[in-house]
Amino acid sequence: MKKWTRWEDWVAAGVGLIAVVCAFALPQMGASMPWMLIVGVLLIAAGVANLAMPGMVAMEYVQLALGALLFVAPWLGGYADMQSGAAWVSWIGGAVAVIVAALAVRPAMHMHDQAIPH
């Protein structure tokens, strides 16, 4: 697997970018801005790290955990009102990030196993 080619990591980084942009673009409720900014930036960083160094299985799990955190952020940050666009961005983006990270774990494990001589 070559660097910068895994679609799953591009999608996760894109979800992080959307969360960051939406933190500024959407009307905010509760603590939606800090939650979306922090988790979004961390998702971007995890996606870029996975793109630059494919085969880091632990980082795929970090990406999965960040997606799950983005999904539950509306309840933790007090912006889970159904009329809130920020909540919907968090829920949908978090679910997408979890799914693509879960899809990326097995290929990362395979690449990691190939990189280690037995």
Secondary structure as UniProt FT lines:
FT   TURN            3..4
FT   HELIX           7..25
FT   TURN            30..31
FT   HELIX           32..52
FT   TURN            54..55
FT   HELIX           57..76
FT   TURN            77..78
FT   TURN            82..83
FT   HELIX           85..115
//
